[in-house]
Amino acid sequence: MATRLLYLARHGEQDRPEIESPEVGLSERGRRQAALLGQRLRAVPLRAVHHSPLRRAVETAELVAGSLPTVPVYATELAGDHLPHDTDPAGLPVAYASFLAGFSARERADGPRLAREAVARFATAPIDGDVRELVITHNFLIAWLVRHALDAPERRWLGLNHHNAGLTVIRYSSTGPPSLIAFNDVTHLPPELRGTGLPSDYRV
């Protein structure tokens, strides 16, 4: 029986998070988070590391790869920061409806297409042989893949928030539905590096 273990990690903390720009990289704290994530994954027999082309994910992947010198690293638009589903705002809390209203028609078309392609590429059982891959991405795609694994309603990607450099692991095999092995695991981070990327009232 062949299985895929898909390791999903959100990029490290962004420098100047108030600025929405693909060119903004990691803060010093984000760089520490990424390095520790790499150390956490050092013993995992990864086939590849895939990452978003946005700078904060690129820098995270570079620091993670420092602990994985033999593992190939690839940039892919499939791991980008896209709206994964053109969710109907009817019946949603006002905050969610307002958030969704901020996306353009193009984003509402392109994002779901890329999310479908990401599912087809990463969220399937392998044909033969075990596969271990890491995808360094953004909050939305991790939420979408978790929702997909749990076969939850499509709108349930909303409200799933992930720590910077938190680790989620999903197992895929041909013998049954996907299995969520770990979610938002930050045991590789000391307390002072946890909670970044979450709403302030979520932090302990």
Phi, psi and chi 1 to 4 in degrees:
 res  aa     phi    psi   chi1   chi2   chi3   chi4
   1 MET       -  121.2  178.9 -177.2   64.3      -
   2 ALA   -90.0  140.8      -      -      -      -
   3 THR  -130.9  152.3   63.5      -      -      -
   4 ARG  -113.7  127.8  179.0 -169.8  -56.6  -82.9
   5 LEU  -105.9  113.5  -77.0 -178.8      -      -
   6 LEU  -100.3  114.6 -178.1   63.6      -      -
   7 TYR   -94.4  123.3  -68.0   76.2      -      -
   8 LEU  -116.8  130.3  -62.0  164.5      -      -
   9 ALA  -134.7  134.8      -      -      -      -
  10 ARG   -77.5  146.9 -171.8  179.3 -179.0 -171.5
  11 HIS   -56.7  162.2   58.4   80.4      -      -
  12 GLY   -67.9  170.9      -      -      -      -
  13 GLU   -55.7  133.6 -178.0 -173.1   59.6      -
  14 GLN   -80.5  140.3  179.9  176.6  -37.4      -
  15 ASP   -71.6  137.7 -168.4   24.7      -      -
  16 ARG    49.5   65.1  -62.9  174.3  -64.5  161.1
  17 PRO   -61.4  -15.1   21.7  -32.8      -      -
  18 GLU   -74.6  -12.4   71.5  -77.4   -1.8      -
  19 ILE   -98.1  120.3  -62.3  175.8      -      -
  20 GLU   -90.7   94.9  -70.6  -68.9  -27.1      -
  21 SER  -149.9  136.3  169.2      -      -      -
  22 PRO   -67.6  -12.3   23.1  -32.6      -      -
  23 GLU   -92.8   -2.7  -61.9  -53.8  -44.3      -
  24 VAL   -81.0  128.1  174.5      -      -      -
  25 GLY   -97.2 -152.5      -      -      -      -
  26 LEU   -88.7  149.5  -61.7  179.8      -      -
  27 SER   -76.8  171.7   67.0      -      -      -
  28 GLU   -61.1  -39.5 -179.8   55.0   35.7      -
  29 ARG   -64.6  -38.9 -173.3  158.6   54.2  177.5
  30 GLY   -62.8  -36.0      -      -      -      -
  31 ARG   -67.1  -39.0  -64.5 -178.9   65.8   81.6
  32 ARG   -64.9  -41.8  -69.0  173.2   60.8 -159.2
  33 GLN   -59.0  -46.2  -69.0  168.4  -24.8      -
  34 ALA   -64.1  -42.3      -      -      -      -
  35 ALA   -62.4  -40.4      -      -      -      -
  36 LEU   -69.7  -34.0  -71.0  168.1      -      -
  37 LEU   -62.4  -42.4  175.4   61.9      -      -
  38 GLY   -60.5  -42.1      -      -      -      -
  39 GLN   -63.4  -38.0  -67.3  175.0   26.3      -
  40 ARG   -60.8  -36.5  165.0   75.6  179.7  -87.0
  41 LEU   -94.0    4.1  -65.7  169.2      -      -
  42 ARG   -57.5  -35.7 -175.9  176.1  -69.0  161.0
  43 ALA   -89.9   -2.8      -      -      -      -
  44 VAL   -81.7  129.3  177.4      -      -      -
  45 PRO   -78.5   71.1   29.5  -34.9      -      -
  46 LEU   -73.4  139.5  -68.9  169.3      -      -
  47 ARG   -81.8  -34.3  178.7  176.6  -68.2 -174.0
  48 ALA  -162.9  157.7      -      -      -      -
  49 VAL  -114.9  127.0  174.8      -      -      -
  50 HIS  -114.9  144.4  -53.3  -87.4      -      -
  51 HIS  -146.8  156.3   64.0   84.0      -      -
  52 SER   -62.3  150.1  159.6      -      -      -
  53 PRO   -78.5   -4.2   25.2  -31.8      -      -
  54 LEU   -72.4  146.6  -60.4 -173.8      -      -
  55 ARG   -57.2  -41.3 -177.0  175.9  171.4 -171.8
  56 ARG   -62.3  -32.3   55.8 -167.6 -177.4  -87.3
  57 ALA   -80.2  -36.5      -      -      -      -
  58 VAL   -60.0  -47.8  171.6      -      -      -
  59 GLU   -65.5  -37.3  -68.6 -176.9   -2.7      -
  60 THR   -61.6  -46.3  -59.5      -      -      -
  61 ALA   -62.0  -39.4      -      -      -      -
  62 GLU   -62.5  -42.1  -70.6  171.7  -11.9      -
  63 LEU   -71.8  -39.3  -71.9  161.7      -      -
  64 VAL   -61.9  -44.5  168.1      -      -      -
  65 ALA   -63.0  -21.4      -      -      -      -
  66 GLY   -60.0  -25.5      -      -      -      -
  67 SER   -94.9   -3.4  -66.7      -      -      -
  68 LEU  -129.7   61.8  -50.2  168.9      -      -
  69 PRO   -63.9  -19.3   23.2  -33.9      -      -
  70 THR  -100.2   -0.5   64.2      -      -      -
  71 VAL   -95.2  125.9 -179.8      -      -      -
  72 PRO   -68.3  148.4   22.2  -30.8      -      -
  73 VAL  -123.6  132.4  179.7      -      -      -
  74 TYR  -131.8  136.8  -54.2   99.7      -      -
  75 ALA   -87.3  139.7      -      -      -      -
  76 THR  -148.3  135.4  172.6      -      -      -
  77 GLU   -64.3  -21.2 -166.1   66.2   28.7      -
  78 LEU   -63.8  -22.5  -61.0 -175.7      -      -
  79 ALA   -98.6   13.8      -      -      -      -
  80 GLY   -73.3 -179.8      -      -      -      -
  81 ASP   -95.0   81.9 -165.9   12.4      -      -
  82 HIS  -118.8  153.4  -50.7  -66.2      -      -
  83 LEU   -67.1  117.6  178.2   73.9      -      -
  84 PRO   -82.0  -16.8   29.6  -35.4      -      -
  85 HIS  -154.1  135.1 -177.5 -103.4      -      -
  86 ASP   -81.7   76.5 -172.6   13.2      -      -
  87 THR   -73.8  132.5  -53.9      -      -      -
  88 ASP   -67.8  122.6 -175.7   -8.9      -      -
  89 PRO   -76.2   -8.2   27.9  -34.5      -      -
  90 ALA   -60.2  127.5      -      -      -      -
  91 GLY    83.3   -3.6      -      -      -      -
  92 LEU   -83.3  157.3  -69.0  176.7      -      -
  93 PRO   -55.8  150.5  -24.2   33.2      -      -
  94 VAL   -55.2  -40.5  172.6      -      -      -
  95 ALA   -61.6  -41.1      -      -      -      -
  96 TYR   -68.4  -43.1  -72.7  168.1      -      -
  97 ALA   -61.9  -41.3      -      -      -      -
  98 SER   -65.2  -40.5  -61.4      -      -      -
  99 PHE   -60.5  -47.6  165.4   73.2      -      -
 100 LEU   -65.5  -31.7  -68.6  169.1      -      -
 101 ALA   -65.8  -16.2      -      -      -      -
 102 GLY   -80.1   -5.7      -      -      -      -
 103 PHE   -91.6  141.9  -70.6   89.9      -      -
 104 SER   -77.2  167.5   68.3      -      -      -
 105 ALA   -60.0  -39.1      -      -      -      -
 106 ARG   -65.6  -42.7 -180.0  170.4 -178.1  175.5
 107 GLU   -63.6  -34.6  -70.9  170.7  -37.0      -
 108 ARG   -73.7  -17.2  -66.2 -160.8  -56.5  -88.1
 109 ALA   -95.2  -47.7      -      -      -      -
 110 ASP   -71.0  -40.3  -71.7  -10.2      -      -
 111 GLY   -59.9  -52.9      -      -      -      -
 112 PRO   -60.1  -34.9  -29.2   37.6      -      -
 113 ARG   -62.4  -45.9  173.9 -177.3   57.2   79.6
 114 LEU   -65.6  -35.4  -71.7  163.2      -      -
 115 ALA   -65.0  -40.4      -      -      -      -
 116 ARG   -62.4  -41.5  -70.9 -169.1  -62.3  -89.2
 117 GLU   -66.1  -36.7  -67.5  177.3   11.8      -
 118 ALA   -64.9  -41.0      -      -      -      -
 119 VAL   -61.5  -46.0  167.1      -      -      -
 120 ALA   -63.2  -34.2      -      -      -      -
 121 ARG   -81.5  -42.8  168.0   60.1 -177.7   82.8
 122 PHE  -109.4  -25.9  -63.4  115.2      -      -
 123 ALA  -104.2   51.0      -      -      -      -
 124 THR  -138.9  159.6   59.2      -      -      -
 125 ALA   -75.6  140.8      -      -      -      -
 126 PRO   -71.4  157.5   26.3  -33.3      -      -
 127 ILE   -71.3  -43.3  -64.1  174.2      -      -
 128 ASP  -153.5  148.7   54.7   36.6      -      -
 129 GLY    78.7  148.8      -      -      -      -
 130 ASP   -78.6  143.5  -68.1  -22.1      -      -
 131 VAL  -125.9  133.8  174.5      -      -      -
 132 ARG  -127.0  117.8  -52.5  -72.9 -176.3  -90.7
 133 GLU  -133.5  148.8  -68.7 -178.2  -60.4      -
 134 LEU  -112.7  133.0  169.6   65.4      -      -
 135 VAL  -119.0  118.2  178.1      -      -      -
 136 ILE   -98.1  114.4  -63.5  172.2      -      -
 137 THR  -143.5 -146.4 -178.5      -      -      -
 138 HIS  -127.7  170.6  -54.4  -90.6      -      -
 139 ASN   -54.7  -44.4 -161.1   55.6      -      -
 140 PHE   -63.1  -46.4  -67.4  172.2      -      -
 141 LEU   -67.5  -39.5 -177.8   60.7      -      -
 142 ILE   -61.2  -45.7  -60.7  172.8      -      -
 143 ALA   -59.2  -41.6      -      -      -      -
 144 TRP   -66.8  -41.3 -176.5 -109.3      -      -
 145 LEU   -70.3  -34.0  -69.4  172.3      -      -
 146 VAL   -66.1  -45.6  168.4      -      -      -
 147 ARG   -58.9  -43.1 -179.8 -136.2   62.7   83.2
 148 HIS   -62.2  -44.8  174.2  -92.5      -      -
 149 ALA   -61.7  -35.8      -      -      -      -
 150 LEU   -87.4   -1.9  -62.8  177.1      -      -
 151 ASP    53.9   40.9 -162.7   23.1      -      -
 152 ALA   -85.8  162.0      -      -      -      -
 153 PRO   -53.4  147.3  -26.8   35.4      -      -
 154 GLU   -58.5  -35.0  -69.2  173.5  -33.7      -
 155 ARG   -70.5  -10.1   62.7  173.7   51.2 -162.9
 156 ARG   -77.3    2.0  -72.6  -56.3  -65.5  128.5
 157 TRP   -69.2  -26.0   71.2  -85.9      -      -
 158 LEU   -69.2  136.7  -71.4  160.6      -      -
 159 GLY    92.3   -5.7      -      -      -      -
 160 LEU   -90.0  113.3  -71.8  176.2      -      -
 161 ASN  -115.0  145.4  -67.9  -82.4      -      -
 162 HIS  -127.6  138.5  -58.5   87.9      -      -
 163 HIS   -60.0  146.3  -67.6  -95.7      -      -
 164 ASN   -61.4  130.8  -69.7  120.5      -      -
 165 ALA    65.2   15.0      -      -      -      -
 166 GLY   -73.1  153.3      -      -      -      -
 167 LEU  -117.3  126.9 -168.5   61.5      -      -
 168 THR  -120.4  138.0  -68.5      -      -      -
 169 VAL  -129.0  128.9 -175.1      -      -      -
 170 ILE  -122.8  135.4  -55.0  173.5      -      -
 171 ARG  -106.3  132.8  179.2  179.9 -177.8  -88.1
 172 TYR  -122.6  135.3  -57.6   90.3      -      -
 173 SER  -147.5  166.2   77.3      -      -      -
 174 SER   -80.4   -4.6   58.4      -      -      -
 175 THR   -97.4   -2.5   61.4      -      -      -
 176 GLY  -178.3 -176.6      -      -      -      -
 177 PRO   -70.5  164.3   25.9  -34.2      -      -
 178 PRO   -58.7  153.0  -21.8   33.1      -      -
 179 SER  -125.3  125.8  178.5      -      -      -
 180 LEU   -82.9  107.4 -175.3   61.6      -      -
 181 ILE   -83.8  -43.1  -57.7  -62.4      -      -
 182 ALA  -145.5  147.8      -      -      -      -
 183 PHE  -137.1  121.7  177.9   75.0      -      -
 184 ASN    58.3   37.7 -126.0  -10.2      -      -
 185 ASP   -75.1  123.1 -178.5   -3.8      -      -
 186 VAL  -125.9   27.7  -70.2      -      -      -
 187 THR   -66.1  -15.9   53.1      -      -      -
 188 HIS   -82.1   -6.7   49.8  -73.8      -      -
 189 LEU  -106.3  137.4  -57.9  178.9      -      -
 190 PRO   -68.9  160.2   25.6  -33.3      -      -
 191 PRO   -52.4  -35.5  -28.4   35.8      -      -
 192 GLU   -72.6  -11.4   66.1  -88.7   17.0      -
 193 LEU  -105.2    4.6  -65.4 -177.1      -      -
 194 ARG   -95.6  156.8  -60.1  176.2 -173.7  177.1
 195 GLY    88.8   -8.7      -      -      -      -
 196 THR   -71.6  145.5   65.7      -      -      -
 197 GLY    90.0  -10.9      -      -      -      -
 198 LEU   -97.2  154.6  -58.9 -178.2      -      -
 199 PRO   -54.5  145.4  -25.9   35.5      -      -
 200 SER   -58.6  -32.9   58.6      -      -      -
 201 ASP   -80.6   -1.8   56.1  -11.8      -      -
 202 TYR   -87.8  -17.8  -74.5   18.6      -      -
 203 ARG   -79.4  143.4  -59.5  175.5 -168.4  170.7
 204 VAL   -92.3      -  176.6      -      -      -
